[in-house]
Structures are given as structure tokens and as C-alpha cells.
């Protein structure tokens, strides 16, 4: 049955990040590793570090407030809030309830937290799209937020792929930034032990190299499903199918992963995976430099923000892509370990670029040395494990901060109201 035509897409987007970061070359030096492994091998130059006062709620609320304020969204028009996160703050109570309260949203609202590793926010975007498509939204808009703090622990292989941040998006029938091409999408799911975090641990466990294979398998199969659907509607697709997208955006656990992903997809189109020293590999790498790499600057300087990593790359794309891309198509691939994945596409709309800016935000961060970073990580690891309040010792320039718990109830200082 044909899908009803509706214009559904992203009306507003904003992100938030912790106010501290480390330099990857400093981390490499402290770990006795060639800095080029982190900078070139993984593609990371800096990494965001959360203080105990910056939990997944704080990051989510700040990102959502900016999306609403910067784009002039009427908060009373929001009828669905979905928070994708794998950094929950409670076994029962969702981050989304705090977002709903602190943004003073209408009580006529569906509010839920979505978990499937890094796939949670992409699942939220799809849920919002389907809700609007069904007409049950009654013209209301959805607020979808990705918020996470990636933590593997000090001196682990995953450590250089940590990070933290949130991306908030308003999905509606009045898209201003991109419109989803809802007739095509590819899914993939398979139970795999590539990355997980048992309830009793703050550190994620990763079977790192296997997780890369799982990601690539999920990408290949969901892309194939997308292509098959496209093929049903279009007589012919050639072996450069991927070129229909002006930019290809991926889930970015570390920047080099997006390069691996893109080269593999082009290889899939060509019916062969290029060997590293081949001409085809170089052709694919050149294409990566053109259609993927320009939109990974934020990821390289923030690190893995799990559910939000793909959307951080989207933000980077929207802020930096040339106006000549208006009306063209981009692809978006979301992957969550465990695993579940989705491949979709969207058309770029004409919008005022001044609505998006990230350069000042990065400049305002404070750099930590590695000893201070390790101390902060230790504090973060022990935060929230027992009842008790604490002070903001980090002099954060924030309107909203987390201050521990009293009587097992989370305490937040909200200066937005003052
Ligand atoms: P590792 O074993 O430390 O690193 O693990 P490596 O030996 O594989 O080296 C990494 C790259 O650096 C290699 O490049 C090396 O050649 C290169 P590649 O061969 O892959 O192109 N290299 C150098 N380059 C220049 N100069 C040098 C040098 N030395 C080496 N001197 C790994 C790396 C990513 C596996 C590890 O950090 C890890 O386990 N990270 C966490 C897991 C992860 O990020 N997995 C990604 C896929 S799963 C996913 O995306 C889901 C996730 O986001 C979670 C969720 O869904 O919630 C993680």
C-alpha cells in the first residue's frame, strides 16, 4: 500500500556538550601510545569529559531548550517526547520525565525513554515520524533527544572512544532543515555480544574489533534493504547507487569508523571490497573525503556521544554544507550495538544557516590535563551510586545542573526559572 504523502522532517536541532575536554595527544602520551594512533588511526583529536554535575538529564535539557528557543518553537505544540539514551539515571524513571517537567511542556503529551544502545534516538526519530504519518499527532510536534555519556574506564582499549553530549530535534509536519524520504528505509537486527553494560557496571564492555564487524554487517544489510525498496520504485539502479546521496552520514563511535563504513558501502555497490592498497580503495577514500569527512569535525572534537553521534554529524552537515545542496538527498545510518540498525534518507531544505553554530561552543570549553581528567572520571564513576548532595566545584557556566540526591530523589538547580 502506498504511504500517504506528508512532509515530515526536522524543524529544529541543537546540541549540548560538557564544558571540559582533553586533547587526544595528551591522552596518548599518558598511556604510552603513539599519538598518531588516536589522531590518524581513530580520527579523534579531542574528547569531551563530563563533570558530576553534568548528567544525561542536564545535557538533554540544555540541548532541548536551545532547539526550542533558537528555532522559536511554541513549547505547547509538543505532544511527544522521546529520549534515546543508554545513560539512564534510574531503573524506572525516564530522563524524558525530567525534560518534560523542566521545559514545562503540556500534560497532554506522550513521554518515554528509548533504549537500544546507540540506536535509541534513531528509533525515536522513526517513532516520531510514524506518529505524525498516522495522523494521531493532530498537528502536534515531537521532541526527540539523544543524550549520553560514553564511559569504558581509564586505561581500557575503549577509553580513546569515550565522549559525552546530547542532540535535540523537533520533528514535525513543518520541517525547516531536512524532510525525511519516508518511502524508503532499511532495517537490520541480530542478537550479538559486541558491546554491552550490565546493570551493575558503569563501564561499558566492548569486544572492540568484533563490534566493528557487527556494525559493518548491519550497515551492509540495512543498506541493501533500502536499495531493494528504491529499486521497486525506480527501474534501474547502477553500481554507483550511493552517489544519489550528496552526503552520507553514519553513526560515529570514532571518526575512522565512518571511513570504514563508507568504503564498505561503495564496495558493496561495486560488488567487490577493495583491498587497502588498490586503486578502488583510493577512489573510495577520495569519495569519503568529499561526501563524509567534512561533516565529522564535531565528532572528532567531542568523541562518541552514543545515541547522538549520527545526529551530531547531521548538525555539522547542516551548519557547514553549501547552499547548493538544497533539494538534494543525504543518507543517515543509525547503529546500536546488540544490535539494531536503520538506514534512511532525507532531502535538504533551504534554511537560514545562522540558526546553527558550533565554533563558539567548542572555544568556550576548558582543557583538562590527564591527571585532572582521571580524577574527574573517578568522581563521575562514583556519582549517583548512593544518596547525597554535592556542590558544583567546577564553576560550570550552566543554567541547569545536577547536585546529587536527597531522600533518593535527584536534585537539580534550575536557574532558568530565576
Ligand atoms: P585498538 O585495538 O586499540 O586499536 O582498538 P587498533 O589496533 O585496531 O588500531 C586502531 C586503528 O589505528 C587501526 O586502523 C590501526 O592501524 C591504526 P585501521 O586498521 O582500523 O584502519 N593505528 C595507527 N595509525 C597511525 N599511527 C599509528 C597507529 N597505530 C595503530 N601509530 C577500538 C580500537 C575501536 C576497537 C577500541 O577503541 C574499542 O574497543 N572501542 C570501543 C568499541 C567501538 O567503538 N566499536 C565501534 C563499532 S560498535 C558501535 O559503533 C556501537 C557503540 O557506539 C556503542 C553503542 O551502540 O551503544 C560503540
Boltz pocket constraint, residues with backbone or C-beta under 6 A from the ligand:
constraints:
  - pocket:
      binder: B
      contacts: [[A, 34], [A, 36], [A, 37], [A, 38], [A, 40], [A, 41], [A, 42], [A, 86], [A, 116], [A, 117], [A, 118], [A, 119], [A, 157], [A, 158], [A, 159], [A, 160], [A, 161], [A, 194], [A, 195], [A, 206], [A, 207], [A, 208], [A, 209], [A, 211], [A, 212], [A, 215], [A, 251], [A, 252], [A, 253], [A, 254], [A, 256], [A, 257], [A, 304], [A, 306], [A, 335], [A, 336], [A, 337], [A, 338]]
      max_distance: 6.0
